[in-house]
Amino acid sequence: MPKSKIRDKVKRKQKVAAEAAPTLEPAKIESPKWLAPAMLAFFLIGLIWIVIFYISSTAYPIPGIGAWNMVVGFGFVGVGFSLATRWH
């Protein structure tokens, strides 16, 4: 069975386009300077918040909200993790 001439034309066009396209190097993506310190700060604030909550027998850092202090502490840690996903 004879080969399709259209298929040969498409292959030639793809080959010419690939040869004509300039070789682009991927641009190096850098993180902003504030990202790493902010990420570490959120991790540490969350950790300290949770440790204070346990050491104080669930009375501090904010006495009025009780066990919601854990949510606040893990919220800080969660923000730290979300910043960590943007770090290159």
N, CA, C and O atoms as a Maestro MAE file, in Angstrom:
{
 s_m_m2io_version
 :::
 2.0.0
}

f_m_ct {
 s_m_title
 :::
 protein
 m_atom[352] {
  # First column is atom index #
  i_m_mmod_type
  r_m_x_coord
  r_m_y_coord
  r_m_z_coord
  i_m_residue_number
  s_m_chain_name
  s_m_pdb_residue_name
  s_m_pdb_atom_name
  i_m_atomic_number
  :::
  1 25 0.845 -1.174 0.000 1 A "MET " " N  " 7
  2 3 0.000 0.000 0.000 1 A "MET " " CA " 6
  3 2 0.892 1.240 0.000 1 A "MET " " C  " 6
  4 15 1.853 1.293 0.767 1 A "MET " " O  " 8
  5 25 0.603 2.238 -0.838 2 A "PRO " " N  " 7
  6 3 1.445 3.432 -0.927 2 A "PRO " " CA " 6
  7 2 1.299 4.312 0.320 2 A "PRO " " C  " 6
  8 15 0.248 4.357 0.960 2 A "PRO " " O  " 8
  9 25 2.396 5.010 0.638 3 A "LYS " " N  " 7
  10 3 2.385 5.910 1.799 3 A "LYS " " CA " 6
  11 2 1.693 7.210 1.435 3 A "LYS " " C  " 6
  12 15 1.685 7.645 0.283 3 A "LYS " " O  " 8
  13 25 1.121 7.805 2.450 4 A "SER " " N  " 7
  14 3 0.431 9.064 2.252 4 A "SER " " CA " 6
  15 2 1.438 10.202 2.080 4 A "SER " " C  " 6
  16 15 2.392 10.313 2.850 4 A "SER " " O  " 8
  17 25 1.223 11.044 1.071 5 A "LYS " " N  " 7
  18 3 2.107 12.185 0.848 5 A "LYS " " CA " 6
  19 2 1.868 13.264 1.909 5 A "LYS " " C  " 6
  20 15 2.780 14.019 2.249 5 A "LYS " " O  " 8
  21 25 0.677 13.330 2.414 6 A "ILE " " N  " 7
  22 3 0.346 14.333 3.430 6 A "ILE " " CA " 6
  23 2 1.150 14.071 4.702 6 A "ILE " " C  " 6
  24 15 1.644 15.007 5.330 6 A "ILE " " O  " 8
  25 25 1.279 12.810 5.078 7 A "ARG " " N  " 7
  26 3 2.018 12.459 6.282 7 A "ARG " " CA " 6
  27 2 3.478 12.894 6.166 7 A "ARG " " C  " 6
  28 15 4.068 13.378 7.132 7 A "ARG " " O  " 8
  29 25 4.059 12.714 4.963 8 A "ASP " " N  " 7
  30 3 5.443 13.129 4.741 8 A "ASP " " CA " 6
  31 2 5.586 14.649 4.840 8 A "ASP " " C  " 6
  32 15 6.579 15.142 5.376 8 A "ASP " " O  " 8
  33 25 4.602 15.396 4.328 9 A "LYS " " N  " 7
  34 3 4.648 16.852 4.388 9 A "LYS " " CA " 6
  35 2 4.580 17.334 5.833 9 A "LYS " " C  " 6
  36 15 5.290 18.265 6.213 9 A "LYS " " O  " 8
  37 25 3.743 16.712 6.628 10 A "VAL " " N  " 7
  38 3 3.607 17.103 8.031 10 A "VAL " " CA " 6
  39 2 4.905 16.839 8.779 10 A "VAL " " C  " 6
  40 15 5.335 17.666 9.582 10 A "VAL " " O  " 8
  41 25 5.529 15.705 8.527 11 A "LYS " " N  " 7
  42 3 6.791 15.387 9.190 11 A "LYS " " CA " 6
  43 2 7.870 16.394 8.801 11 A "LYS " " C  " 6
  44 15 8.648 16.828 9.650 11 A "LYS " " O  " 8
  45 25 7.921 16.770 7.513 12 A "ARG " " N  " 7
  46 3 8.913 17.734 7.057 12 A "ARG " " CA " 6
  47 2 8.684 19.099 7.704 12 A "ARG " " C  " 6
  48 15 9.642 19.761 8.103 12 A "ARG " " O  " 8
  49 25 7.422 19.525 7.811 13 A "LYS " " N  " 7
  50 3 7.103 20.817 8.428 13 A "LYS " " CA " 6
  51 2 7.504 20.816 9.905 13 A "LYS " " C  " 6
  52 15 8.042 21.803 10.406 13 A "LYS " " O  " 8
  53 25 7.243 19.715 10.592 14 A "GLN " " N  " 7
  54 3 7.611 19.626 12.002 14 A "GLN " " CA " 6
  55 2 9.125 19.670 12.165 14 A "GLN " " C  " 6
  56 15 9.635 20.303 13.090 14 A "GLN " " O  " 8
  57 25 9.835 19.005 11.278 15 A "LYS " " N  " 7
  58 3 11.294 18.975 11.355 15 A "LYS " " CA " 6
  59 2 11.868 20.366 11.083 15 A "LYS " " C  " 6
  60 15 12.781 20.801 11.784 15 A "LYS " " O  " 8
  61 25 11.348 21.062 10.081 16 A "VAL " " N  " 7
  62 3 11.813 22.406 9.752 16 A "VAL " " CA " 6
  63 2 11.500 23.364 10.899 16 A "VAL " " C  " 6
  64 15 12.330 24.202 11.250 16 A "VAL " " O  " 8
  65 25 10.324 23.245 11.474 17 A "ALA " " N  " 7
  66 3 9.940 24.117 12.583 17 A "ALA " " CA " 6
  67 2 10.822 23.872 13.799 17 A "ALA " " C  " 6
  68 15 11.184 24.817 14.500 17 A "ALA " " O  " 8
  69 25 11.165 22.637 14.052 18 A "ALA " " N  " 7
  70 3 12.023 22.314 15.189 18 A "ALA " " CA " 6
  71 2 13.435 22.847 14.972 18 A "ALA " " C  " 6
  72 15 14.078 23.300 15.919 18 A "ALA " " O  " 8
  73 25 13.915 22.798 13.747 19 A "GLU " " N  " 7
  74 3 15.257 23.306 13.457 19 A "GLU " " CA " 6
  75 2 15.288 24.832 13.481 19 A "GLU " " C  " 6
  76 15 16.289 25.422 13.887 19 A "GLU " " O  " 8
  77 25 14.208 25.473 13.053 20 A "ALA " " N  " 7
  78 3 14.163 26.926 12.978 20 A "ALA " " CA " 6
  79 2 13.948 27.570 14.348 20 A "ALA " " C  " 6
  80 15 14.346 28.714 14.567 20 A "ALA " " O  " 8
  81 25 13.331 26.848 15.253 21 A "ALA " " N  " 7
  82 3 13.046 27.414 16.578 21 A "ALA " " CA " 6
  83 2 14.344 27.598 17.357 21 A "ALA " " C  " 6
  84 15 15.156 26.676 17.442 21 A "ALA " " O  " 8
  85 25 14.540 28.772 17.920 22 A "PRO " " N  " 7
  86 3 15.763 28.986 18.709 22 A "PRO " " CA " 6
  87 2 15.707 28.158 19.989 22 A "PRO " " C  " 6
  88 15 14.642 27.933 20.564 22 A "PRO " " O  " 8
  89 25 16.853 27.726 20.403 23 A "THR " " N  " 7
  90 3 16.932 26.941 21.628 23 A "THR " " CA " 6
  91 2 16.830 27.893 22.811 23 A "THR " " C  " 6
  92 15 17.703 28.735 23.024 23 A "THR " " O  " 8
  93 25 15.782 27.752 23.556 24 A "LEU " " N  " 7
  94 3 15.563 28.612 24.716 24 A "LEU " " CA " 6
  95 2 15.975 27.878 25.976 24 A "LEU " " C  " 6
  96 15 15.566 26.742 26.218 24 A "LEU " " O  " 8
  97 25 16.782 28.542 26.767 25 A "GLU " " N  " 7
  98 3 17.151 27.972 28.053 25 A "GLU " " CA " 6
  99 2 16.100 28.375 29.066 25 A "GLU " " C  " 6
  100 15 15.638 29.516 29.049 25 A "GLU " " O  " 8
  101 25 15.716 27.480 29.937 26 A "PRO " " N  " 7
  102 3 14.710 27.854 30.932 26 A "PRO " " CA " 6
  103 2 15.256 28.930 31.865 26 A "PRO " " C  " 6
  104 15 16.396 28.859 32.324 26 A "PRO " " O  " 8
  105 25 14.431 29.910 32.129 27 A "ALA " " N  " 7
  106 3 14.842 31.002 33.005 27 A "ALA " " CA " 6
  107 2 14.918 30.495 34.440 27 A "ALA " " C  " 6
  108 15 14.062 29.736 34.895 27 A "ALA " " O  " 8
  109 25 15.947 30.925 35.132 28 A "LYS " " N  " 7
  110 3 16.096 30.517 36.522 28 A "LYS " " CA " 6
  111 2 15.129 31.328 37.369 28 A "LYS " " C  " 6
  112 15 15.139 32.559 37.347 28 A "LYS " " O  " 8
  113 25 14.307 30.625 38.103 29 A "ILE " " N  " 7
  114 3 13.329 31.273 38.959 29 A "ILE " " CA " 6
  115 2 13.909 31.353 40.360 29 A "ILE " " C  " 6
  116 15 14.318 30.345 40.938 29 A "ILE " " O  " 8
  117 25 13.940 32.554 40.891 30 A "GLU " " N  " 7
  118 3 14.448 32.731 42.242 30 A "GLU " " CA " 6
  119 2 13.324 33.180 43.146 30 A "GLU " " C  " 6
  120 15 12.400 33.877 42.726 30 A "GLU " " O  " 8
  121 25 13.419 32.771 44.385 31 A "SER " " N  " 7
  122 3 12.439 33.177 45.378 31 A "SER " " CA " 6
  123 2 12.714 34.611 45.807 31 A "SER " " C  " 6
  124 15 13.855 35.072 45.757 31 A "SER " " O  " 8
  125 25 11.670 35.314 46.230 32 A "PRO " " N  " 7
  126 3 11.907 36.639 46.800 32 A "PRO " " CA " 6
  127 2 12.746 36.514 48.069 32 A "PRO " " C  " 6
  128 15 12.734 35.478 48.734 32 A "PRO " " O  " 8
  129 25 13.462 37.562 48.391 33 A "LYS " " N  " 7
  130 3 14.364 37.530 49.549 33 A "LYS " " CA " 6
  131 2 13.611 37.363 50.864 33 A "LYS " " C  " 6
  132 15 14.173 36.827 51.819 33 A "LYS " " O  " 8
  133 25 12.371 37.800 50.943 34 A "TRP " " N  " 7
  134 3 11.610 37.757 52.180 34 A "TRP " " CA " 6
  135 2 10.971 36.395 52.437 34 A "TRP " " C  " 6
  136 15 10.510 36.131 53.547 34 A "TRP " " O  " 8
  137 25 10.937 35.537 51.434 35 A "LEU " " N  " 7
  138 3 10.168 34.299 51.543 35 A "LEU " " CA " 6
  139 2 10.726 33.339 52.588 35 A "LEU " " C  " 6
  140 15 9.970 32.855 53.430 35 A "LEU " " O  " 8
  141 25 12.006 33.052 52.560 36 A "ALA " " N  " 7
  142 3 12.583 32.098 53.512 36 A "ALA " " CA " 6
  143 2 12.490 32.584 54.957 36 A "ALA " " C  " 6
  144 15 12.111 31.802 55.828 36 A "ALA " " O  " 8
  145 25 12.826 33.859 55.249 37 A "PRO " " N  " 7
  146 3 12.668 34.309 56.634 37 A "PRO " " CA " 6
  147 2 11.213 34.297 57.105 37 A "PRO " " C  " 6
  148 15 10.932 33.956 58.254 37 A "PRO " " O  " 8
  149 25 10.293 34.668 56.219 38 A "ALA " " N  " 7
  150 3 8.878 34.657 56.601 38 A "ALA " " CA " 6
  151 2 8.401 33.230 56.857 38 A "ALA " " C  " 6
  152 15 7.665 32.979 57.812 38 A "ALA " " O  " 8
  153 25 8.818 32.301 56.008 39 A "MET " " N  " 7
  154 3 8.439 30.899 56.170 39 A "MET " " CA " 6
  155 2 8.940 30.367 57.511 39 A "MET " " C  " 6
  156 15 8.183 29.755 58.264 39 A "MET " " O  " 8
  157 25 10.199 30.600 57.801 40 A "LEU " " N  " 7
  158 3 10.768 30.125 59.073 40 A "LEU " " CA " 6
  159 2 10.098 30.809 60.259 40 A "LEU " " C  " 6
  160 15 9.864 30.175 61.288 40 A "LEU " " O  " 8
  161 25 9.789 32.086 60.126 41 A "ALA " " N  " 7
  162 3 9.128 32.804 61.212 41 A "ALA " " CA " 6
  163 2 7.754 32.198 61.515 41 A "ALA " " C  " 6
  164 15 7.404 32.013 62.681 41 A "ALA " " O  " 8
  165 25 6.984 31.893 60.482 42 A "PHE " " N  " 7
  166 3 5.665 31.286 60.700 42 A "PHE " " CA " 6
  167 2 5.784 29.899 61.325 42 A "PHE " " C  " 6
  168 15 5.001 29.546 62.207 42 A "PHE " " O  " 8
  169 25 6.760 29.112 60.871 43 A "PHE " " N  " 7
  170 3 6.983 27.800 61.490 43 A "PHE " " CA " 6
  171 2 7.306 27.944 62.975 43 A "PHE " " C  " 6
  172 15 6.734 27.249 63.814 43 A "PHE " " O  " 8
  173 25 8.221 28.846 63.286 44 A "LEU " " N  " 7
  174 3 8.634 29.008 64.678 44 A "LEU " " CA " 6
  175 2 7.533 29.590 65.552 44 A "LEU " " C  " 6
  176 15 7.355 29.154 66.689 44 A "LEU " " O  " 8
  177 25 6.791 30.569 65.042 45 A "ILE " " N  " 7
  178 3 5.685 31.137 65.817 45 A "ILE " " CA " 6
  179 2 4.648 30.063 66.116 45 A "ILE " " C  " 6
  180 15 4.165 29.965 67.244 45 A "ILE " " O  " 8
  181 25 4.308 29.267 65.127 46 A "GLY " " N  " 7
  182 3 3.340 28.189 65.345 46 A "GLY " " CA " 6
  183 2 3.841 27.173 66.358 46 A "GLY " " C  " 6
  184 15 3.090 26.735 67.229 46 A "GLY " " O  " 8
  185 25 5.110 26.800 66.244 47 A "LEU " " N  " 7
  186 3 5.694 25.838 67.179 47 A "LEU " " CA " 6
  187 2 5.709 26.396 68.596 47 A "LEU " " C  " 6
  188 15 5.312 25.714 69.540 47 A "LEU " " O  " 8
  189 25 6.165 27.630 68.743 48 A "ILE " " N  " 7
  190 3 6.205 28.247 70.074 48 A "ILE " " CA " 6
  191 2 4.801 28.384 70.653 48 A "ILE " " C  " 6
  192 15 4.596 28.170 71.848 48 A "ILE " " O  " 8
  193 25 3.835 28.741 69.810 49 A "TRP " " N  " 7
  194 3 2.450 28.885 70.257 49 A "TRP " " CA " 6
  195 2 1.933 27.561 70.829 49 A "TRP " " C  " 6
  196 15 1.328 27.534 71.901 49 A "TRP " " O  " 8
  197 25 2.174 26.482 70.118 50 A "ILE " " N  " 7
  198 3 1.702 25.171 70.563 50 A "ILE " " CA " 6
  199 2 2.438 24.718 71.823 50 A "ILE " " C  " 6
  200 15 1.822 24.154 72.728 50 A "ILE " " O  " 8
  201 25 3.738 24.957 71.888 51 A "VAL " " N  " 7
  202 3 4.511 24.573 73.077 51 A "VAL " " CA " 6
  203 2 4.034 25.352 74.298 51 A "VAL " " C  " 6
  204 15 3.872 24.770 75.370 51 A "VAL " " O  " 8
  205 25 3.807 26.644 74.158 52 A "ILE " " N  " 7
  206 3 3.289 27.444 75.281 52 A "ILE " " CA " 6
  207 2 1.927 26.927 75.713 52 A "ILE " " C  " 6
  208 15 1.631 26.871 76.907 52 A "ILE " " O  " 8
  209 25 1.108 26.553 74.759 53 A "PHE " " N  " 7
  210 3 -0.218 26.021 75.079 53 A "PHE " " CA " 6
  211 2 -0.114 24.760 75.928 53 A "PHE " " C  " 6
  212 15 -0.864 24.601 76.892 53 A "PHE " " O  " 8
  213 25 0.796 23.870 75.586 54 A "TYR " " N  " 7
  214 3 0.954 22.637 76.351 54 A "TYR " " CA " 6
  215 2 1.633 22.874 77.698 54 A "TYR " " C  " 6
  216 15 1.220 22.296 78.704 54 A "TYR " " O  " 8
  217 25 2.655 23.705 77.731 55 A "ILE " " N  " 7
  218 3 3.369 23.954 78.988 55 A "ILE " " CA " 6
  219 2 2.469 24.639 80.009 55 A "ILE " " C  " 6
  220 15 2.553 24.352 81.203 55 A "ILE " " O  " 8
  221 25 1.615 25.535 79.550 56 A "SER " " N  " 7
  222 3 0.744 26.274 80.469 56 A "SER " " CA " 6
  223 2 -0.515 25.500 80.848 56 A "SER " " C  " 6
  224 15 -1.429 26.073 81.441 56 A "SER " " O  " 8
  225 25 -0.580 24.237 80.523 57 A "SER " " N  " 7
  226 3 -1.767 23.406 80.798 57 A "SER " " CA " 6
  227 2 -3.025 23.994 80.174 57 A "SER " " C  " 6
  228 15 -4.053 24.109 80.841 57 A "SER " " O  " 8
  229 25 -2.955 24.352 78.946 58 A "THR " " N  " 7
  230 3 -4.040 24.876 78.104 58 A "THR " " CA " 6
  231 2 -4.592 26.221 78.574 58 A "THR " " C  " 6
  232 15 -5.739 26.544 78.266 58 A "THR " " O  " 8
  233 25 -3.820 27.005 79.303 59 A "ALA " " N  " 7
  234 3 -4.301 28.301 79.781 59 A "ALA " " CA " 6
  235 2 -3.843 29.461 78.895 59 A "ALA " " C  " 6
  236 15 -4.566 30.448 78.763 59 A "ALA " " O  " 8
  237 25 -2.685 29.365 78.299 60 A "TYR " " N  " 7
  238 3 -2.131 30.456 77.498 60 A "TYR " " CA " 6
  239 2 -1.861 29.963 76.097 60 A "TYR " " C  " 6
  240 15 -1.956 28.751 75.906 60 A "TYR " " O  " 8
  241 25 -1.549 30.719 75.139 61 A "PRO " " N  " 7
  242 3 -1.244 32.119 74.955 61 A "PRO " " CA " 6
  243 2 -2.472 33.030 75.032 61 A "PRO " " C  " 6
  244 15 -2.337 34.159 75.504 61 A "PRO " " O  " 8
  245 25 -3.641 32.610 74.602 62 A "ILE " " N  " 7
  246 3 -4.847 33.427 74.762 62 A "ILE " " CA " 6
  247 2 -5.779 32.656 75.695 62 A "ILE " " C  " 6
  248 15 -6.351 31.645 75.288 62 A "ILE " " O  " 8
  249 25 -5.941 33.110 76.927 63 A "PRO " " N  " 7
  250 3 -6.699 32.336 77.924 63 A "PRO " " CA " 6
  251 2 -8.161 32.112 77.555 63 A "PRO " " C  " 6
  252 15 -8.718 31.066 77.887 63 A "PRO " " O  " 8
  253 25 -8.786 33.047 76.890 64 A "GLY " " N  " 7
  254 3 -10.229 32.963 76.660 64 A "GLY " " CA " 6
  255 2 -10.675 31.967 75.610 64 A "GLY " " C  " 6
  256 15 -11.849 31.597 75.593 64 A "GLY " " O  " 8
  257 25 -9.794 31.517 74.738 65 A "ILE " " N  " 7
  258 3 -10.261 30.673 73.632 65 A "ILE " " CA " 6
  259 2 -9.994 29.192 73.852 65 A "ILE " " C  " 6
  260 15 -10.401 28.368 73.033 65 A "ILE " " O  " 8
  261 25 -9.328 28.842 74.923 66 A "GLY " " N  " 7
  262 3 -9.137 27.435 75.277 66 A "GLY " " CA " 6
  263 2 -8.392 26.636 74.225 66 A "GLY " " C  " 6
  264 15 -7.290 27.000 73.817 66 A "GLY " " O  " 8
  265 25 -9.012 25.530 73.785 67 A "ALA " " N  " 7
  266 3 -8.361 24.609 72.851 67 A "ALA " " CA " 6
  267 2 -8.213 25.188 71.445 67 A "ALA " " C  " 6
  268 15 -7.502 24.618 70.617 67 A "ALA " " O  " 8
  269 25 -8.867 26.301 71.167 68 A "TRP " " N  " 7
  270 3 -8.697 26.936 69.859 68 A "TRP " " CA " 6
  271 2 -7.288 27.479 69.680 68 A "TRP " " C  " 6
  272 15 -6.892 27.828 68.569 68 A "TRP " " O  " 8
  273 25 -6.528 27.551 70.773 69 A "ASN " " N  " 7
  274 3 -5.126 27.933 70.655 69 A "ASN " " CA " 6
  275 2 -4.362 26.944 69.773 69 A "ASN " " C  " 6
  276 15 -3.428 27.330 69.071 69 A "ASN " " O  " 8
  277 25 -4.754 25.687 69.810 70 A "MET " " N  " 7
  278 3 -4.121 24.695 68.934 70 A "MET " " CA " 6
  279 2 -4.385 25.029 67.460 70 A "MET " " C  " 6
  280 15 -3.493 24.906 66.620 70 A "MET " " O  " 8
  281 25 -5.595 25.444 67.162 71 A "VAL " " N  " 7
  282 3 -5.947 25.803 65.785 71 A "VAL " " CA " 6
  283 2 -5.116 27.006 65.329 71 A "VAL " " C  " 6
  284 15 -4.638 27.053 64.196 71 A "VAL " " O  " 8
  285 25 -4.955 27.969 66.229 72 A "VAL " " N  " 7
  286 3 -4.153 29.148 65.888 72 A "VAL " " CA " 6
  287 2 -2.706 28.734 65.622 72 A "VAL " " C  " 6
  288 15 -2.105 29.171 64.640 72 A "VAL " " O  " 8
  289 25 -2.144 27.891 66.495 73 A "GLY " " N  " 7
  290 3 -0.762 27.437 66.317 73 A "GLY " " CA " 6
  291 2 -0.580 26.669 65.023 73 A "GLY " " C  " 6
  292 15 0.373 26.908 64.281 73 A "GLY " " O  " 8
  293 25 -1.491 25.749 64.752 74 A "PHE " " N  " 7
  294 3 -1.386 24.986 63.503 74 A "PHE " " CA " 6
  295 2 -1.694 25.867 62.294 74 A "PHE " " C  " 6
  296 15 -1.237 25.572 61.190 74 A "PHE " " O  " 8
  297 25 -2.453 26.935 62.481 75 A "GLY " " N  " 7
  298 3 -2.674 27.896 61.396 75 A "GLY " " CA " 6
  299 2 -1.371 28.563 60.988 75 A "GLY " " C  " 6
  300 15 -1.083 28.709 59.800 75 A "GLY " " O  " 8
  301 25 -0.575 28.973 61.996 76 A "PHE " " N  " 7
  302 3 0.730 29.551 61.684 76 A "PHE " " CA " 6
  303 2 1.612 28.537 60.951 76 A "PHE " " C  " 6
  304 15 2.285 28.886 59.982 76 A "PHE " " O  " 8
  305 25 1.609 27.309 61.404 77 A "VAL " " N  " 7
  306 3 2.413 26.269 60.752 77 A "VAL " " CA " 6
  307 2 1.908 26.033 59.323 77 A "VAL " " C  " 6
  308 15 2.709 25.830 58.411 77 A "VAL " " O  " 8
  309 25 0.596 26.057 59.127 78 A "GLY " " N  " 7
  310 3 0.021 25.883 57.787 78 A "GLY " " CA " 6
  311 2 0.432 26.995 56.840 78 A "GLY " " C  " 6
  312 15 0.717 26.741 55.669 78 A "GLY " " O  " 8
  313 25 0.465 28.228 57.335 79 A "VAL " " N  " 7
  314 3 0.919 29.344 56.500 79 A "VAL " " CA " 6
  315 2 2.391 29.141 56.145 79 A "VAL " " C  " 6
  316 15 2.807 29.432 55.023 79 A "VAL " " O  " 8
  317 25 3.173 28.644 57.095 80 A "GLY " " N  " 7
  318 3 4.579 28.348 56.811 80 A "GLY " " CA " 6
  319 2 4.718 27.312 55.709 80 A "GLY " " C  " 6
  320 15 5.566 27.451 54.828 80 A "GLY " " O  " 8
  321 25 3.890 26.271 55.751 81 A "PHE " " N  " 7
  322 3 3.939 25.249 54.700 81 A "PHE " " CA " 6
  323 2 3.489 25.808 53.353 81 A "PHE " " C  " 6
  324 15 4.051 25.451 52.317 81 A "PHE " " O  " 8
  325 25 2.489 26.674 53.358 82 A "SER " " N  " 7
  326 3 2.058 27.247 52.079 82 A "SER " " CA " 6
  327 2 3.153 28.123 51.475 82 A "SER " " C  " 6
  328 15 3.317 28.164 50.256 82 A "SER " " O  " 8
  329 25 3.904 28.826 52.330 83 A "LEU " " N  " 7
  330 3 5.031 29.599 51.815 83 A "LEU " " CA " 6
  331 2 6.153 28.686 51.331 83 A "LEU " " C  " 6
  332 15 6.869 29.023 50.388 83 A "LEU " " O  " 8
  333 25 6.306 27.533 51.978 84 A "ALA " " N  " 7
  334 3 7.364 26.601 51.583 84 A "ALA " " CA " 6
  335 2 7.132 26.043 50.189 84 A "ALA " " C  " 6
  336 15 8.088 25.671 49.509 84 A "ALA " " O  " 8
  337 25 5.888 25.978 49.754 85 A "THR " " N  " 7
  338 3 5.614 25.456 48.411 85 A "THR " " CA " 6
  339 2 6.062 26.424 47.330 85 A "THR " " C  " 6
  340 15 6.243 26.012 46.185 85 A "THR " " O  " 8
  341 25 6.248 27.704 47.656 86 A "ARG " " N  " 7
  342 3 6.682 28.705 46.682 86 A "ARG " " CA " 6
  343 2 8.186 28.915 46.682 86 A "ARG " " C  " 6
  344 15 8.696 29.717 45.900 86 A "ARG " " O  " 8
  345 25 8.899 28.214 47.538 87 A "TRP " " N  " 7
  346 3 10.340 28.418 47.672 87 A "TRP " " CA " 6
  347 2 11.082 27.629 46.604 87 A "TRP " " C  " 6
  348 15 10.825 26.439 46.425 87 A "TRP " " O  " 8
  349 25 11.998 28.275 45.895 88 A "HIS " " N  " 7
  350 3 12.780 27.615 44.839 88 A "HIS " " CA " 6
  351 2 14.218 27.548 45.250 88 A "HIS " " C  " 6
  352 15 15.050 27.030 44.505 88 A "HIS " " O  " 8
  :::
 }
 m_bond[351] {
  # First column is bond index #
  i_m_from
  i_m_to
  i_m_order
  :::
  1 1 2 1
  2 2 3 1
  3 3 4 2
  4 3 5 1
  5 5 6 1
  6 6 7 1
  7 7 8 2
  8 7 9 1
  9 9 10 1
  10 10 11 1
  11 11 12 2
  12 11 13 1
  13 13 14 1
  14 14 15 1
  15 15 16 2
  16 15 17 1
  17 17 18 1
  18 18 19 1
  19 19 20 2
  20 19 21 1
  21 21 22 1
  22 22 23 1
  23 23 24 2
  24 23 25 1
  25 25 26 1
  26 26 27 1
  27 27 28 2
  28 27 29 1
  29 29 30 1
  30 30 31 1
  31 31 32 2
  32 31 33 1
  33 33 34 1
  34 34 35 1
  35 35 36 2
  36 35 37 1
  37 37 38 1
  38 38 39 1
  39 39 40 2
  40 39 41 1
  41 41 42 1
  42 42 43 1
  43 43 44 2
  44 43 45 1
  45 45 46 1
  46 46 47 1
  47 47 48 2
  48 47 49 1
  49 49 50 1
  50 50 51 1
  51 51 52 2
  52 51 53 1
  53 53 54 1
  54 54 55 1
  55 55 56 2
  56 55 57 1
  57 57 58 1
  58 58 59 1
  59 59 60 2
  60 59 61 1
  61 61 62 1
  62 62 63 1
  63 63 64 2
  64 63 65 1
  65 65 66 1
  66 66 67 1
  67 67 68 2
  68 67 69 1
  69 69 70 1
  70 70 71 1
  71 71 72 2
  72 71 73 1
  73 73 74 1
  74 74 75 1
  75 75 76 2
  76 75 77 1
  77 77 78 1
  78 78 79 1
  79 79 80 2
  80 79 81 1
  81 81 82 1
  82 82 83 1
  83 83 84 2
  84 83 85 1
  85 85 86 1
  86 86 87 1
  87 87 88 2
  88 87 89 1
  89 89 90 1
  90 90 91 1
  91 91 92 2
  92 91 93 1
  93 93 94 1
  94 94 95 1
  95 95 96 2
  96 95 97 1
  97 97 98 1
  98 98 99 1
  99 99 100 2
  100 99 101 1
  101 101 102 1
  102 102 103 1
  103 103 104 2
  104 103 105 1
  105 105 106 1
  106 106 107 1
  107 107 108 2
  108 107 109 1
  109 109 110 1
  110 110 111 1
  111 111 112 2
  112 111 113 1
  113 113 114 1
  114 114 115 1
  115 115 116 2
  116 115 117 1
  117 117 118 1
  118 118 119 1
  119 119 120 2
  120 119 121 1
  121 121 122 1
  122 122 123 1
  123 123 124 2
  124 123 125 1
  125 125 126 1
  126 126 127 1
  127 127 128 2
  128 127 129 1
  129 129 130 1
  130 130 131 1
  131 131 132 2
  132 131 133 1
  133 133 134 1
  134 134 135 1
  135 135 136 2
  136 135 137 1
  137 137 138 1
  138 138 139 1
  139 139 140 2
  140 139 141 1
  141 141 142 1
  142 142 143 1
  143 143 144 2
  144 143 145 1
  145 145 146 1
  146 146 147 1
  147 147 148 2
  148 147 149 1
  149 149 150 1
  150 150 151 1
  151 151 152 2
  152 151 153 1
  153 153 154 1
  154 154 155 1
  155 155 156 2
  156 155 157 1
  157 157 158 1
  158 158 159 1
  159 159 160 2
  160 159 161 1
  161 161 162 1
  162 162 163 1
  163 163 164 2
  164 163 165 1
  165 165 166 1
  166 166 167 1
  167 167 168 2
  168 167 169 1
  169 169 170 1
  170 170 171 1
  171 171 172 2
  172 171 173 1
  173 173 174 1
  174 174 175 1
  175 175 176 2
  176 175 177 1
  177 177 178 1
  178 178 179 1
  179 179 180 2
  180 179 181 1
  181 181 182 1
  182 182 183 1
  183 183 184 2
  184 183 185 1
  185 185 186 1
  186 186 187 1
  187 187 188 2
  188 187 189 1
  189 189 190 1
  190 190 191 1
  191 191 192 2
  192 191 193 1
  193 193 194 1
  194 194 195 1
  195 195 196 2
  196 195 197 1
  197 197 198 1
  198 198 199 1
  199 199 200 2
  200 199 201 1
  201 201 202 1
  202 202 203 1
  203 203 204 2
  204 203 205 1
  205 205 206 1
  206 206 207 1
  207 207 208 2
  208 207 209 1
  209 209 210 1
  210 210 211 1
  211 211 212 2
  212 211 213 1
  213 213 214 1
  214 214 215 1
  215 215 216 2
  216 215 217 1
  217 217 218 1
  218 218 219 1
  219 219 220 2
  220 219 221 1
  221 221 222 1
  222 222 223 1
  223 223 224 2
  224 223 225 1
  225 225 226 1
  226 226 227 1
  227 227 228 2
  228 227 229 1
  229 229 230 1
  230 230 231 1
  231 231 232 2
  232 231 233 1
  233 233 234 1
  234 234 235 1
  235 235 236 2
  236 235 237 1
  237 237 238 1
  238 238 239 1
  239 239 240 2
  240 239 241 1
  241 241 242 1
  242 242 243 1
  243 243 244 2
  244 243 245 1
  245 245 246 1
  246 246 247 1
  247 247 248 2
  248 247 249 1
  249 249 250 1
  250 250 251 1
  251 251 252 2
  252 251 253 1
  253 253 254 1
  254 254 255 1
  255 255 256 2
  256 255 257 1
  257 257 258 1
  258 258 259 1
  259 259 260 2
  260 259 261 1
  261 261 262 1
  262 262 263 1
  263 263 264 2
  264 263 265 1
  265 265 266 1
  266 266 267 1
  267 267 268 2
  268 267 269 1
  269 269 270 1
  270 270 271 1
  271 271 272 2
  272 271 273 1
  273 273 274 1
  274 274 275 1
  275 275 276 2
  276 275 277 1
  277 277 278 1
  278 278 279 1
  279 279 280 2
  280 279 281 1
  281 281 282 1
  282 282 283 1
  283 283 284 2
  284 283 285 1
  285 285 286 1
  286 286 287 1
  287 287 288 2
  288 287 289 1
  289 289 290 1
  290 290 291 1
  291 291 292 2
  292 291 293 1
  293 293 294 1
  294 294 295 1
  295 295 296 2
  296 295 297 1
  297 297 298 1
  298 298 299 1
  299 299 300 2
  300 299 301 1
  301 301 302 1
  302 302 303 1
  303 303 304 2
  304 303 305 1
  305 305 306 1
  306 306 307 1
  307 307 308 2
  308 307 309 1
  309 309 310 1
  310 310 311 1
  311 311 312 2
  312 311 313 1
  313 313 314 1
  314 314 315 1
  315 315 316 2
  316 315 317 1
  317 317 318 1
  318 318 319 1
  319 319 320 2
  320 319 321 1
  321 321 322 1
  322 322 323 1
  323 323 324 2
  324 323 325 1
  325 325 326 1
  326 326 327 1
  327 327 328 2
  328 327 329 1
  329 329 330 1
  330 330 331 1
  331 331 332 2
  332 331 333 1
  333 333 334 1
  334 334 335 1
  335 335 336 2
  336 335 337 1
  337 337 338 1
  338 338 339 1
  339 339 340 2
  340 339 341 1
  341 341 342 1
  342 342 343 1
  343 343 344 2
  344 343 345 1
  345 345 346 1
  346 346 347 1
  347 347 348 2
  348 347 349 1
  349 349 350 1
  350 350 351 1
  351 351 352 2
  :::
 }
}
